[in-house]
Amino acid sequence: MDIGMQSIGSYDHLLKVAKITQDNGGVAIAVADHYLYGDSHEDYSAVAYDTLIQAAALGRDTRDIDIVMLVSPVTFRHPAVYAKSAISIDELSGGRFVLGLGTGWHDDEHAYFGFDYPPLKERFEMLEDQLGYVRAYFDDPEGGYKSDRWQFKGYDAQPRARADLRLMIGGGGAVKTPTLAAKYCDEFNLYHHKPEGIMERLAVARKAAESVGRDFDEVLISTSMPALGVDSAAEVEDLLEEVVAVRGGGDETRDGMRPFIKTWAEHAEKVEQLEAAGIQRVYIQAAAHFESQVEPCLRALV
């Protein structure tokens, strides 16, 4: 099982997490593309940067590990921006960038910034169009691309994308997301943690891949997993109180975070279950506020 870390925050924080990851056997640093974090107006003063720019900087300041956009909403940018940005960041990183796209989900984020936010059905149509556009630009820019929504004229586009520049889709849907993963993507970030649900979605994706003549075994299957850890059950309450002290929110934070704070042995068991269900890489969401969690996490899970 490959283990990476996923984090948000200032660039200095991300770089610290990335360097600990690369020095302790991790395979990737993943960032989330949001302009707002949290679930209410009170949360929205938390720092939020443009993570495409942060990803480019990480590509220059790290070595070996993948730099993963997990994921960008189709509502934020034109697919040409995603395609060109991905190729540029990939070159800056020496061939280590992964572009992830998804439908977007944060209602307030779109309302606050004035992004168009059509119904989910239309966002899935946008996602398929963006994946098709970006896939065509990566694979054969001289062939062009045309849909009802977006198009580019075929030309000798330079620089060209590397043959193994990965395009990812992220989501937990039962049919549409696995089907799009099979048709367009090199990585499927399947945000679903029950083994039976994972296997059902992978079966849908495998069937869809066969229908378009793709070898689904070439698609990397990943997930993200919130996890804060301790060495023994006796330490759980102490870490929970530390989380509340850092994040605020009192009992609401305490109740919300309790399911994610377990011993490292319990987290390792969960990772083993994910692997048995077909997951090949896990991005651990542990380091948004707690750099101290990164090294013990990697020691326990890598």
Secondary structure, 3 states (H helix, E strand, C coil): CEEEEEECCCHHHHHHHHHHHHHCCCCEEEECCCCCCCCCHHHCCCCCCCHHHHHHHHHHHCCCCEEEEEEEECCCCCHHHHHHHHHHHHHHCCCCEEEEEECCCCHHHHHHHCCCCCCHHHHHHHHHHHHHHHHHHHHCHHHCEECCCCEECCCCCCCCCCCCCEEEEEECCCCHHHHHHHHHCCEEEECCCCHHHHHHHHHHHHHHHHHCCCCHHHCEEEEEEECEEECCHHHHHHHHHHHHHHHCCHHHHHHHHHHHEEEHHHHHHHHHHHHHHCCCEEEEECCCCCHHHHHHHHHHHC
